[in-house]
Amino acid sequence: MGKISKNVVLALFLAGGLVLSSCSNTPSDEEMKQLNDLKAEVSSLEKQVAEKQREKAALEKQVAEKNGKLQQCQSDQEAVKKGLGK
């Protein structure tokens, strides 16, 4: 290797060592607070999603019931028309 290559490798090695030495293997209190806040927000959003899914299911049930009543009314209307000879 040339002298320049050795210097570049040495510089990269030292820079990498500085970066690694500044990293901690444990989260700070602020990072833990952010993580806990995010977990709480996720939990809250999951509860909201579940509630909205229950509301959707209830609304779909209401729509199905009304569609059933509408279909029955249409059947009754057709029967009346046939009875009147129309």
Helices and strands as residue ranges (DSSP letters): H 3-22, H 29-84
